[in-house]
Amino acid sequence: MSDPLAPYDALLLVSYGGPEGPDDVLPFMRNATKGAGIPDERLLEVSGHYQRFDGVSPINACNRQLCEDLNERFAAAGSQVRISLGNRNWHPYFAETLAEQIGGGARRILTLFTTAYTSYSGCRQYRENLAAALEEVAAEQDISEVVLDRVRPFANTDGFIEANAEQIFAAWEDLGDKDGRVVLVTHSIPLSMARASGPQPSMDAPATPALVDSPRHCSSPSATSTTSSFQSRESELSQTFHSSLCEEDGTSDVAIAPAADMSVREENALSPAALSALLPITREQNCLGEGWTYLAQHLAVGAAIMAKVSEKAGMEIPFDLAFCSRSGPPQAKWLEPDINDHLVDLADRGVRSVVAAPIGFLSDHMEVVFDLDTGARETAEALGLNYRRAGTVGDSALMVDQLTELIFERAAQARGEQVDLPVAADTYPAWGENCGVNCCQYPRTRHRPTPNKLSTHNPITTTKE
């Protein structure tokens, strides 16, 4: 019997990383802000939230547990393939894990990003990072036969939505106030990044190419190159992640496009409930975009989650979307409102009880344990608000089962099988392995270009775990 994860030899859990002790904090912050020219004195000033937790971010422990949970499911299904953790900004770095996997004989590696939504820092930048990591590995090992594929983003899957609904409902029940309100919380990103997230219809390159260039021995049609300022990187980004049927071995070698044109939303694609969660300040920022942008994804997923919560509660529960963890200079424009500012507004409007639900995070990152469990809780207490924080879903059996299904789905695609790409009702079409050669671009120059020959598919600002 063949391995159910064939043709993959290994899996890589792709994440942000975090310090695991006081001595790690400054070097971690240097990594997270690389190229921004921020002096160590300033980094030490803004790293105080890590020191409040003895220099330990919970993200690595959460991700190691997720790897264990997934590996248990792989073994139960009869697979010998295992998933290992790799990070952008701390050990184990991408290059470290890839070197170990490739050194152990892995040639076809499937990647699973811990970011549920797409934007530059949560999608495209990871692809760039993995391309650079492969270049680093290439200095010591032969990577000519190495192929990386990607599991599709999971925010609009039934497992993610139901798991979040369960956590929010439990917090709502504990809140004990039917006049309360739910605030869905996600990571803020710069407005320019938000506007450029997802495929961009204004670009010269096609938004959803069916194929991209393959670096392996299979021939395939080439994606049209873009004439934007990213032209020097587009061919590189199209070469690391791929998948289409290869005649010689029956495996997939060219990138899979989304199920629909994600650069344009259908009319009335966002429900009234989703649009009502778009607060006036966010409307003023004019960052919703024409397609399934970072903000549009959150509105659709948030509305789907809250529909289930309201059904469980037997009443319509009001909700908003707020943001946390903005960074950078104060004059820079980021998605708003900040969760703390929004709590003040809610208190001014007479709201007395609030559930903060971190739907933008798979597990308890520093953004959750500091921004919500510490900062927002202190703000709520000062305002006299009854405050609860809903749990994250990374350790939920529902969520782990959903990720397992997506991984097996991607393996079937790589074998050339026809598979359904199920998504939750009233959300948006399934993303492909990537959303097009012009997806999730962010026009800045401080990150070094991705090396030639290698590629990937994928926002830092300073603290996007």
Residue pairs with C-beta under 8 A, 6 or more apart in sequence:
1 78
3 78
3 79
3 80
3 81
4 77
4 78
4 79
4 408
4 411
5 11
5 74
5 79
5 81
5 110
5 407
5 408
5 411
6 411
6 415
7 108
7 249
7 251
7 252
7 411
7 414
7 415
8 81
8 108
8 109
8 110
8 149
8 411
8 414
9 81
9 101
9 105
9 106
9 107
9 108
9 109
10 81
10 82
10 83
10 84
10 101
10 104
10 106
10 109
10 110
11 70
11 81
11 82
11 83
11 84
11 109
11 110
11 111
11 112
11 407
12 83
12 84
12 85
12 86
12 94
12 97
12 98
12 101
12 109
12 110
12 111
12 112
12 148
13 63
13 66
13 67
13 70
13 83
13 84
13 85
13 86
13 111
13 112
13 114
14 86
14 88
14 94
14 111
14 112
14 113
14 114
14 126
14 130
15 59
15 63
15 85
15 86
15 87
15 88
15 113
15 114
15 465
16 59
16 87
16 88
16 89
16 114
16 365
16 464
16 465
17 28
17 31
17 59
17 60
17 87
17 88
17 89
17 90
17 91
17 93
17 465
18 28
18 50
18 56
18 57
18 58
18 59
18 60
18 89
18 90
18 365
18 366
18 465
19 25
19 27
19 28
19 50
19 55
19 56
19 57
19 90
20 55
20 56
20 57
20 60
20 90
21 54
21 55
21 56
22 51
22 54
22 55
23 55
24 55
24 90
25 47
25 50
25 51
25 55
26 40
26 43
26 44
26 47
28 50
28 89
28 90
29 43
29 46
29 47
29 462
30 40
30 43
31 88
31 89
31 90
32 89
32 460
32 462
32 463
33 43
33 460
33 462
34 447
35 446
35 447
35 448
36 446
36 462
46 327
46 462
49 366
49 370
49 374
50 56
50 57
50 366
52 370
52 374
53 366
53 369
53 370
57 365
57 366
57 465
58 363
58 364
58 365
58 366
58 369
59 363
59 364
59 365
59 366
59 465
60 85
60 87
60 90
62 362
62 363
62 364
62 365
62 394
62 395
63 85
63 114
63 363
64 85
65 394
65 395
66 114
66 362
66 363
66 394
66 395
66 400
66 403
67 83
67 84
67 85
69 395
69 400
70 83
70 400
70 403
70 404
70 407
71 82
71 83
73 400
73 401
73 404
74 81
74 82
74 83
74 404
77 404
77 408
83 112
84 92
84 97
84 100
84 101
85 92
85 97
86 92
86 93
86 94
86 96
86 97
86 98
86 133
87 93
87 94
88 94
88 125
88 126
88 129
88 460
89 460
93 133
94 129
94 130
94 133
95 132
95 133
95 134
95 136
95 137
98 109
98 130
98 133
98 134
98 137
99 136
99 137
99 140
99 141
101 109
102 109
102 137
102 141
102 143
102 146
103 141
106 146
107 145
107 146
107 147
108 146
108 147
108 149
108 251
108 414
109 146
109 147
109 148
109 149
110 148
110 149
110 150
110 151
110 407
110 410
110 411
110 414
111 130
111 148
111 149
111 150
111 151
111 241
112 150
112 151
112 403
112 406
112 407
113 122
113 123
113 126
113 150
113 151
113 153
113 458
114 362
114 363
114 394
115 122
115 123
115 126
115 153
115 362
116 153
116 154
116 155
116 160
116 301
116 360
116 362
117 153
117 155
117 186
117 294
117 297
117 298
117 301
117 360
118 153
118 197
118 198
118 294
118 297
118 431
118 435
118 439
118 440
119 189
119 193
119 194
119 197
119 198
119 294
119 440
119 459
120 189
120 193
120 196
120 197
120 440
120 441
120 442
120 458
120 459
121 189
121 193
121 442
121 459
121 460
121 461
121 464
122 187
122 294
122 458
122 459
122 464
123 153
123 197
123 435
123 439
123 440
123 457
123 458
123 459
124 237
124 439
124 440
124 441
124 442
124 457
124 458
124 459
125 442
125 447
125 458
125 459
125 460
126 456
126 457
126 458
127 237
127 240
127 241
127 434
127 455
127 456
127 457
127 458
128 233
128 237
128 447
128 450
128 456
128 458
129 456
129 458
130 148
130 240
130 456
130 458
131 236
131 237
131 240
131 450
131 451
131 454
131 455
131 456
132 448
132 450
132 451
132 454
134 143
134 146
134 148
134 240
134 454
135 451
135 453
135 454
137 143
138 454
145 216
147 215
147 216
147 242
147 253
148 240
148 241
148 456
149 241
149 242
149 243
149 252
149 410
149 414
149 433
150 241
150 410
150 433
150 434
150 457
151 403
151 406
151 407
151 409
151 410
152 406
152 409
152 410
152 421
152 430
152 431
152 432
152 433
153 431
154 160
154 402
154 403
154 406
155 297
155 298
155 301
155 427
156 297
156 300
156 301
156 304
156 423
156 424
156 427
156 428
156 430
157 402
157 406
157 422
157 423
157 424
158 402
158 422
158 423
158 424
159 398
159 399
159 401
159 402
159 403
159 405
160 301
160 393
160 399
160 402
160 424
161 301
161 304
161 305
161 308
161 424
161 427
162 308
162 398
163 393
163 396
163 398
163 399
163 402
164 305
164 357
164 359
164 390
164 393
165 305
165 306
165 308
165 309
165 312
166 396
166 398
167 357
167 390
167 391
167 392
167 393
167 396
168 182
168 305
168 306
168 309
168 355
168 357
168 390
169 308
169 309
169 312
169 313
170 390
170 391
171 355
171 357
171 388
171 389
171 390
171 391
172 180
172 182
172 309
172 313
172 317
172 355
172 388
173 313
174 388
175 353
175 354
175 355
175 386
175 388
176 353
177 352
177 353
177 386
178 315
179 351
179 352
179 353
180 317
180 351
180 352
180 353
180 354
180 355
180 386
181 317
181 318
181 319
181 320
181 346
181 351
181 353
181 354
181 355
182 306
182 309
182 317
182 318
182 319
182 320
182 354
182 355
182 357
183 319
183 320
183 321
183 322
183 339
183 342
183 343
183 346
183 354
183 355
183 356
183 357
184 277
184 298
184 302
184 305
184 306
184 319
184 320
184 321
184 322
184 357
184 359
185 321
185 322
185 323
185 324
185 339
185 356
185 357
185 358
185 359
185 360
185 371
185 372
185 376
186 298
186 321
186 323
186 324
186 358
186 359
186 360
186 361
187 323
187 324
187 325
187 360
187 361
187 367
187 464
188 323
188 324
188 325
188 326
188 334
188 335
188 336
188 338
189 197
189 294
189 334
189 335
189 459
189 461
189 464
190 328
190 332
190 333
190 334
190 335
190 442
190 461
191 285
191 287
191 333
191 334
191 335
192 333
192 442
192 443
193 294
193 442
193 459
193 461
194 287
194 289
194 293
194 294
194 295
194 335
195 287
195 289
195 293
196 440
196 441
196 442
196 443
197 289
197 293
197 294
197 295
197 440
198 262
198 263
198 289
198 291
198 292
198 293
198 294
198 296
198 297
198 435
198 439
198 440
199 207
199 208
199 258
199 261
199 262
199 263
199 291
199 435
199 436
199 438
199 439
200 207
200 263
200 291
200 438
200 439
200 441
201 207
201 263
201 264
201 290
201 291
203 226
203 228
203 438
203 441
204 226
204 227
204 228
204 438
205 223
205 224
205 225
205 226
205 227
205 228
205 234
205 436
205 437
205 438
206 223
206 224
206 436
206 437
206 438
207 261
207 262
207 263
207 291
207 435
207 436
207 438
207 439
208 257
208 258
208 260
208 261
208 262
208 263
208 432
208 435
208 436
209 223
209 224
209 255
209 257
209 436
209 437
210 221
210 257
211 220
211 221
211 222
211 223
211 244
211 254
211 255
212 220
212 222
212 223
212 238
212 239
212 242
212 254
212 255
212 434
212 437
213 220
213 222
213 223
213 235
213 238
213 239
213 242
214 220
214 239
214 242
214 244
214 253
214 254
215 239
215 240
215 242
215 453
215 455
216 246
216 253
217 246
217 248
218 244
218 246
218 247
218 248
218 253
218 254
220 244
220 253
220 254
223 234
223 238
223 437
224 437
225 231
225 234
225 235
225 437
226 234
226 437
226 438
228 438
228 441
229 443
230 438
230 441
232 449
233 449
233 450
234 437
234 438
235 455
236 449
236 450
236 451
236 452
236 453
236 454
236 455
237 437
237 450
237 455
237 456
237 457
238 255
238 437
238 455
239 453
239 454
239 455
240 454
240 455
240 456
240 457
241 255
241 433
241 434
241 455
241 456
241 457
242 252
242 253
242 254
242 255
242 433
243 252
243 253
243 254
243 255
243 256
243 413
243 414
243 433
244 252
244 253
244 254
244 255
244 256
245 251
245 252
245 253
245 416
246 252
246 253
250 415
250 416
251 414
251 415
251 416
252 413
252 414
252 415
252 416
255 432
255 433
255 434
255 457
256 413
256 432
256 433
256 434
257 432
257 433
257 434
257 435
257 436
258 429
258 430
258 431
258 432
258 435
258 436
259 421
259 429
259 430
259 431
259 432
260 429
261 291
262 291
262 292
262 428
262 429
262 431
262 435
262 436
263 290
263 291
263 292
263 436
264 290
264 291
265 290
265 291
265 292
265 296
265 428
269 296
269 300
269 428
270 296
270 299
270 300
270 303
271 300
271 303
271 426
273 303
273 306
273 307
274 299
274 300
274 302
274 303
275 299
277 299
277 302
277 303
277 319
277 320
277 321
278 288
278 295
278 299
278 321
279 320
279 321
279 322
279 337
279 342
281 336
281 337
282 295
282 321
282 335
282 336
282 337
285 333
285 335
285 336
287 293
287 295
287 335
288 295
288 296
288 299
289 295
289 296
292 300
292 428
292 429
295 335
296 428
297 428
298 321
298 359
298 360
299 321
300 426
300 427
300 428
301 359
301 424
301 427
302 319
302 321
302 359
303 426
304 424
304 425
304 426
304 427
305 357
305 359
306 317
306 319
307 426
309 317
310 316
310 317
320 342
322 337
322 338
322 339
322 342
323 334
323 335
323 336
323 337
323 338
323 339
324 338
324 339
324 367
324 371
324 372
324 375
324 376
325 367
325 371
325 463
325 464
326 334
326 335
326 338
326 461
327 461
327 462
327 463
328 334
328 461
328 462
337 345
339 356
339 371
339 372
339 375
339 376
339 379
340 375
340 376
340 379
343 354
343 376
343 379
343 380
343 383
343 385
344 379
344 383
346 354
346 385
347 383
347 384
347 385
351 385
352 384
352 385
352 386
353 385
353 386
353 387
354 380
354 385
354 386
354 387
354 388
355 388
355 389
355 390
356 372
356 376
356 387
356 388
356 389
356 390
357 389
357 390
358 367
358 368
358 372
358 389
358 390
358 392
361 367
361 368
361 392
361 465
362 392
362 393
362 394
362 399
363 392
363 393
363 394
363 395
364 392
364 394
365 465
366 463
366 465
367 463
367 464
367 465
368 389
368 392
372 389
373 389
376 387
376 389
377 387
377 389
380 386
380 387
381 387
393 399
394 400
409 419
409 421
410 433
412 419
413 419
421 430
422 430
423 429
423 430
433 457
434 457
439 457
440 458
440 459
442 459
450 456
